[in-house]
Amino acid sequence: MRQFKSLSPRGRVAAVAGGFVALIVLLHVLFPSSLSTTRRWTTASSSVLRSTFLRGKANAPHPPIQHPIPKLMADAQEAFERKVKSQSKTLREAVAEYRRRYKRDPPKGFDDWWEFAKEHKAIMVDEYDQLVNDLEPFWRFTGAEIRQRCIDVGYLPSVDLVRIENGTTRLIDVSKGFVDSEVGARAVGFSTMLAKFQNKLPNMDFPINEKAEGRILVPWEEQRYHNLTADTSKGIKHVLGGDFIPDWRADGSVWEAYRRTCDPTSQARRLFSSLHAHLKESQVPISRLAKAGVSTDVVDDDFIFAKDVDDKFDFCDRPWAHYNQGHFFSDWRTIHALYPMFSPAKGSGFGDILIPSHYYYFPTKLYAYGWWWLHEPKDVDDMEVPWEEKSDDIFWRGATTGGGSSPPGYLPQYQRHRLIKMASDHSNTNKTIVFADPPGTDNFISAPVPLAELNKEIMDVAFTRAVGCVQYPGGCDRMRKDHRFADAVPLGENWSHKYLIDLDGMGYSARFPALLKSKSAVMKTTVYTEYMSEWIQPWLHYIPVSQAYNEIYNIYAYFSGATPSMLNAANATRDQFQSAGHHTHKLDTDAELRKIAEAGREWMFKIGRKLDMEIYLYRLCLEWARLNADDREAMSYKG
């Protein structure tokens, strides 16, 4: 009897049920003649037992919810500290680390680069895997072949050529054959970043992409079987199969070109699966399906958090996901051969070579924190607001850009449109929200909360301008009905809010450094890799968000606590969710959010500097110079 009393309520119910079953079996053995009566009795009894068991199960206290965000933050802190501590301290260590990682000698001039990096207090001196991966495909070409490909691709629309010749930089229009003062801003920015070390570099060319989107998509077969590559001696027209038309004009799409970069056995190469949208799956965060998320006791898509952004997402294996990405519908034709193309960002599968964005290097009123037209940006923006005075909500403003119309009809599914539509939802849809109860403790409960109430309380996101709305199903009026629109605001208005969300547009977001430099916490969602992606740590310097955005409300609930609508929902079901006997611990989650804001700002001043962009480009130039050389062994560092 003492043992029975020591059982939990659920255990007692199970013990009673087990006793009844044993009694029934005994009756069957002792009184087989009364089998029919017993069967009727057991049927009725089992119904009673089941009802009793379910009541006991419902009344039993649920186990405490283990919130994953504290572990994500702790792991991020540890990973970043480990990476920083592992960086080489001497030239000898840097050379050894280079050889260990890449199985070859560093490029010639590596010692000068090292001195430049150390002089300017670079922290990340070993993390250049992305750069090396970008250049790896070009090792199959001779130096002469690469030089010719640079010239050839320079003839294409929206490509400018930056040339280093005799230690100085020139901007070339290849089609005209002379220096061109009307080249794009990206080429001007790139050439300016080379100024401090261009006199130490050999002659070479850099084709600069003047579009925000990636341009190079090489078919899988040509990546694997180099003998299939067309003969470039006959010119780029021969390689591309005719005159290059800059837009698609209903003749193909980015997605069709992208599919051909995938393995022939992948889902994307199977026609039906590449076109079919899996409606059930498409509502699940991309990160979760890529096994990049973290699940918990609450089995709900709203409570699954991405460990990182989705810049490495495999669209080849999950082709349905491309419907949610505007860059697959860009109107600008991609290049289906391996030509050098230096671009500020690219999605997984693209063959561009990454460089820092000119928006990051040149301060402008639209994209710079602390912008001041007379000098370099100020460390603290004039519109900055103390943390305690910031509005406790999630803020975003921007235009309806996000993709093209090739083919048309998919605008509502682009990144920006999906977020604004979700935040404009006034329906009775519920979201499963997990929050601390009592507030400020580590005792978490969950409750279904109306999405309309959540949006009213925590979301301040809106479009400011309708671009391309005629392509929206139902036209401009329908777009304005489906999404919230508000007046445009200066960039500094962002600093009045604790949460700033950063979204992709036609390409990467040029606002990201400015948002990081502010004293607000940045939430970021993207499918693009950039030059510094290896250098920045999600969950330490910013909060990563999946492409489905489902977890946004639970991110807010963790850091900012319960809103009135959450409390109202929980009051109706408090007995069901309260964890009996759970000893709580105090949590200051607002301080944790502020810590992310401060860490992102510190990263900008230590690793996201203009100097760090120059250091990155200096190393890129050394690698590119070796690839351009006829004798690559002579262009290697042997120290």
N, C-alpha and C positions, 0 to 999 in steps of 0.2 A: 504493500500500500504506500509505503514511504517513497519507493521508486516511482510509483505512478504519479504521486504529487509533484515529484521533481521534474516531470516531463513538461515540455512547452504545451500551450493550448493545441497546437497542430498535432503534436505527438500524442496527446491524450485522445484526440478524435481518431487518429490512426490505430491506437491500441484498442479502443472500443470496437472499431470496425473489424479488426482482426479477430477479436473474441467472438463476435457474431458469426463470422465466417466459419470459425472452428466449431461452434455449436451446431451450425447447419450441417456440416460434414458428419458430425457425430450422430445426428438424428437420422441422416440418410443410411448410415451403417446399422443402427439399432432398430429402426422402424421402416424397412423398405416398403411395407404394404401401404404406408401413408404417404407415398412419394408424390401423388398428385396434389394432396393437401399441402405438403411441404413446399412444392413448387410454387403454389399460389402464395403461400406465406412468405417464401423467400423473395418473390417478385415484389410484393408489397414492402417487405423489410428492406430490400436493396434500395428501393426508392426513398424510403425514410433515411437510410444510412447515407445515401448520396446527398440528399438535401442537408443533412446534419453536417456532413464533411465540407460541403461547399460553404455553408454558413461559417464554419470554423475557419476555413481558409480565408474567407473574406474578412473576418474579424481579426485574424492574426496580423500582427504588425509586420509591415514590409521591411526588408533589410535596408540599412542606410544607403543612399545613393553616393557612389564614389565619383566625384566630379573630376573629369580628366584634365581640365585646364591647368591646375597647379603642377601636375607632372609634365605637361607640355612645356610650361615655362621653365621648370627646373632643368629638364633635359636640354632645352635650347641654351640656357645659360652655361651649362656644363660643356656642351658641344662647341660653343663659340670660344670659351676660355681655353679649351683643349686645342682648338685650331690656332689661336693666337700664340699660345705657348710653344707650339711645335714649329713656328716659323724659324727659318735659318737666321743665325746671328752673325755669321761671317760669310765672305765670298766662297771660301772653301766648302762650307756646309751647303750653300746655295747650289754650287756646281754638283756636289754629290747628290743632293736631293733631286735636281733636274735629271741627272743620269738615272737615278733610281726610278723616277716616275716615267720617263719617256724613252729610256733605253737608247739614248744618243747623246752626243755632246751638246752643250748649249751653243747658240749662234755666236759668231764673232762679234765682239763689242760687248759681250755679257758683263765683263768687268767694269766697263764705263757705265753701263746701265745700273749695275749694283751700286756704284758710287753715287749716281744720280738719285737712286731710290733711298739710300741711307741718308744722304744730305738733306732730303726733304721728308725724313722721318716716316717713310712708308711702313705700314704694319703688315700688310699682306704681300710678302715677297715670294712665296712659293705657290700660291693658289692661282695657277694659270691653266688648269686642265681644259677649260672651255676654249681658250684661245688655241691651244695645241690641237684640240679636236676639230675646231673650225678649219684649220690649215691642213690637217692630215690628208684629205683627199688629193691635195695638189702635189704631194710627193711623187705621184705616179707620172707627172709631167716633167719634161726637161725645163731648164730655166728659159730657153728660147721659146718653148711652147707657151709658158706662162706669160712671158712678155708680149707675145702675139695676141694671146687671149685678152689681155688688158686693153690693148688697142682696139681689138675687134668689138668688145662689148661696149667700149666707149662711144661707138656709133649709134647705139640704141637710144630711144627716147628716155628721158628722166634718168640718165646716167651722166655724171660729170667726171672728168679725169683730173686728179691731183698728181702732179709730176714733181719728183725731187730730182733736180739736175744741178750738178756742181755745187751741192750744198745749200741750194735755195729751192723754195717751193713755188710752183707755177700752177695756174688753173687753165686747163687746156680744153678747147672744143675740138675734138678730133675731126669732126666733119669739116670744120673750117681750116684746120691745120695751124691754128695760132692761139695765143693767149686770149681768153674770153673773159670779159668783165661782167658778163651776164649769167654766170653760173649760179647754181642754187645755193641756198644758205648752208646746207649740210656740207658741201664741199668747202665753202669758205671757213666754216667752223673747224673742219678737220685740218685744213692747212694751217690754221692759226695754232692749233694744239701742238703742232710739230716744231714751232718756232725755236724753242730752247735747245733742241738737239739735232735739227735738220742738217747742220754743218758737219755732223759726224756720220751721216748716212750716205750710202752709195746711190747712184741713179736708179730710180724705179718709179712705177706708176701705180696709182690706187684708183680703181673705178668706184665712185661713190654713188650709192643709191639715193636718189632724191625723193623717193616715196617712203611713207612710214611703214609700209608692209614689206615683208620679205619677198625676194624676187626669184630665187634659184630653187627649182624643184627638179632634181635629177631622177629619172626612172630607175627603179630597183635593178633592172637588168644591166643598165649602163654603170651603175655603182659597183656591181659584182663582176661583170665581164667587160674589162676595159677595151677589148678588141671591138666591141660594138660602138665605141665612141666614134663619131663622124670625123672625117679628115678636116682639120681646121685650116689646112693650107689653101683650101678653096674659099675661105671666108666664112663669116658668120651666117650669111644668107644660106649657104649650102648646109651648114650644121642645123639651122633651125627650119629648113625646108621651105624657104622663100622669104619674102619681105616680112619684117617683124611689124605686126599691127599692135599698137600699144594697148588697145582695149579688146575685150572678148567679142563684142558685136554678135552675141548669141552663138558664137562658135567655140563652145567649151566653157570651162569655169575653173576657178582655182581648185575646187574639190576634185574635179576630174583629173587635173594635173597632179594633185597631191596623191590620189589613189594609186597612181602609177609608181610612186616612190615606195610603196609598201611591198612587203614580201608577197609573192604570188599565192601563198597559202593563207594569207590574212583575210579577215572578214571584209575589209575594204575592197579587196580585189574580186570579191564575189558580188556580182552586180546587184542582186536583190537586197542583200544585207547592207550594202553601201547606200542604197536609196531609201530603205525602209526605216522609219523612225520607231524605235521601241518605246511606245508611250509610257509604259509602266516604269521601265528603267530610266527613261529620260528625266524622271522626277527625282531621281536619287543623285546626291552630290557626286560629281565626277571623281573627286578624290576618293570617295568611298569605294567606287567601282574599280579604281586603280589600286585598291588596297593601301591607300595612303592615309586613311582616316583612323581615328581612335574611337572605339565603341565603348559603351558603359553598360550599367545595369538597366538603363532606360533604353529599350529597343525602339528607337524612333529616329527617322531621318533628321528631325529637328535637333537632335542631341548627338550628332556625329561631327567631330571637328577635324579639319584638315591639318596635317602636320606641316604642310608646305603649300605654296601656290601650285597651280596645275601646269607649269611651263614645260614639264616633261611628260604630259599626258599622251598616251598612245592612241591616236585616232585611227590607226590602222586596225587595231583589234576591236575598237568600239566606234565604228563609223557613224552610228546614229547620233553621236555627240556633236558631230560637225554642224548640225542644224542650229546649235546654240552659239556658234562662233561666227561673227561677222566677217572675219578675214577670209573665210572660205567662199564668200560671195563678193569679194572685191571685183570691181570692174576692170582692174589693171591686169593685163596678161602677164603670167609668169614666164620664166625662161627655162626651158626643159633640157638644158645642157650645163655642164660644170664650167662656168665662167666665174672669175673673181668678182665679187660684189660685196662691198663694205657697207654694212647696214647697222642702224642703231638697235635693232631688236629683231627677233625671229621666233616663229613657232617651232615646235618639235617637228623634225623632218625636213626643214628648209636648209639649204646649203650655203647661206650667206655667211660672211665673216663679220663678227661683231666689233663695233667701235662705240665709244661714248657718244651720246646724242649731243648735237650742238645746242639744244635747248638747255642741257645741264651745264654747259660751259659758259654760254653767254647769258647774262642776266637780262630778263625781259619783264615787263610789267605783268604779263599774263602768267609767267611760270616761275618767277623768282621770289623767294621769301626775303623780306627786308629790302625790296627793290628801291633803289635811289638813283635817279637819272644822272647825278653828278659823279658818283663814285661806285666802287664795288658795293654789293648789298650789305646792309647792316646785319650785325649778329642777332639783333632783336628787332623784329618788324614793328613799325609805329602802331599797327593795329593789334599787336599781340595782347592777350588778356591773361591775367593770373589764373592758375588752375582752379582755384576756389570759385571764380566768377564765370567760368565757362559754362555754357548750357549743356546739360547732361543728356545729349541726344546724338544721333548719327546724321551727319551733314554731307550733302553733295549737291552741286549745281553743274550743269553743262548742257551742251547741245545734243541733238538726237543722232549724232554721228555714231558709227559703229560697224559699218560694212557697206558694201555696194548693193547692186541689184542684178547680179549675174549668177544664177537666174533670179528674177523678181519673185516676190511673194513671201519672203522669209524675214522681213524686217522686224515683226513683233518678237522674234526669238533671239535677237541680238542681245549682247551683254547688258547694255544700258537700258534697253527697253524692258527687259525682263525684271530688272531690279526696280525700276520706277513703277512698273505695273504692279508688282508685288507690294510695294510700299503705298500704292494708291488703292489697294483692295479694301472695299467697304462691305464685303460680304460677311456671312456668318461662319466662314471657315475658321476652324480652330488650329492653333499651334500648341504643341506640347512644350511647356516651359518649365525649366528646373531652376529653382532659386532657393536661397537660404531662409530657413525658418527655425528659430528666430533670426531676424536680420543680423548680419555681421558674424554669423557662426558657420561652422562646417557641416551643419545639419541641413541637407538639401531635400526638398520635396518637389514633386512634379504635379502639374495641373494643366488641363486644356484651357487655353485662353483665346478669346476671339481675336482674329487677326486685325480686324478693323480697329479694335481698341488699342492693340499694340502699336499699330501704325500711327495712330493719333498721339500716343504718348512718347514714342522714342524716335520716329523716323522723320527727318526733315530733308528729304531728297526730292528733286524736281528738275525737269527740263527747263531750259531758259529760251531755247530757240528750236524751231521745227525745221530740220534740214532733210530734204528728200521725202517729205511727208506724202507726196503724191503717189509714192510707191507703197505706202502703207495700205493694207486691205481696208477699204472704206474711206480712204483719203485722209486729208488733213484734219477734218472735223472729227473723224473717228479716233485718230491718234490723240487729239486733245481730250477726247472723252475718256480714253483708256488710261491716260497718264496725267499726273499732276504737272502743271506748268507754273512757273513763278518768274519774277523779274530777275534779270542778271545782276550779279553782285561782284564787287571787286574781290580779288583773291584773298585779301586780308580779312574778309568776312568769315572765312573758314576758321580763323584762330579763335573765334568766339565759342567754339563747340569742342567738346571733349573727344568725340569720335569723328574722324575724317575718313571716308571710304574712297578708295582709289580704284577706278574702273578703266578697262581698255576702251579705246575708241576705234578709229580706223586702224590703229596699230597700238603700240605701247602708250602708256600714259606719261606725258611730259611733266605732269605735276608732281610726280612721286618725290623727287628730292626736296621740293619746296614744302610738301606736307610733312616729310620726315624732319625737316629743319625747324618746324614749328614746335610749340610746346603742347601740342595735342597728340593723341594716340591715333596711329594710322591703321586702318583695316584695308588690306589689299587683296584683290582678286585679279589674276592675269593668266594668260596662256603663253606669254612671251618670255624668252630668256634675254637678258641684257649682259653687258660686259661685266657688271659687278654682282651678278646673281650668286656667285660662289663666295662673295665677301660679306654678304649680309645674312642675318639669321632670323628666320620667322619665329614668332613667339618670344623673341627678345627685343628686336628692333621694330617690329610691326606685327600685326595680327593677320595671319593668312585666312582667307575665306574661300570656300569652294565655289565653283561656277554656278551651282544651283542656289546659293545664298541661304539655304534653309536654316543654317545654324546662327545667323546674325542675331536673332532675338535672344537666343540662349547665351551668346557671347555677352550681350548687353546685360542680361539678367545676372550673370556671374559677377561682373565687375561693378555694376551700378545698383544691384539689388532689385527687389520686387517693386513693380509699379502698382498703382491702385487696381488696375484690371487683373493683375496676377493675384493680388491679395483677395479680391472678390471671388475669383475662381477657386482659390484654395480654401476659403472659409466654408464653402459648400461641401467640401470633401476632406476637411482637415483630419477627421478620424481615420480615414482610409490611408492617408499618406504619412501621418506622424510616426516617427520611429521611436518606439517605446524603449526606454532604458539606454538611449544613445547619449553618451557624454559629449557635449559640444565643445569646440574650441573657437576662440575668437579669430576672425579673419578680417583684414582691412583690404578688401578687394579694390576699393578706389585708389588706395596707395599703390597696389600692384599695377593698375591701369596707368597711373602716373609714371610708374617706373618704366613701362614700355615707351611712353612718350619721351621720357628723358633719355632712354637708351638709344632711340631712333635719332634724336637730336645730336647726341654725343657721337654716334656713328658718322653723321654728316660732317662733323668738324674734324674727325680723325681719319676716316677711310673714304668718305664720299666727296673729298675736296677736288678742286680743279687740278691740283698737283697730282692726285692719285690717277686722274684721267690721263695726264701727261705721262706718268710712269707706265701706265698700262700700254699706251700707244708707243712709247719708246721700245718696249719689249716686243710688241707686235711688229714694229718696223724692222727690228733685227731679224726676227723669224722670216718675215716676208723678203728681206734682202737675201737671205740664204737661199730661199726657194727660187728667187729670180736669177741666181748665179749659175754660170755654166759649170763651175767647180765648187760644189757644195761642201766638200771636205775642207777646202781652203777657207771657206766662210764659216767654219766652226771654231769654237773656243776650246783650246787645248790646255788651259791652265789648271 
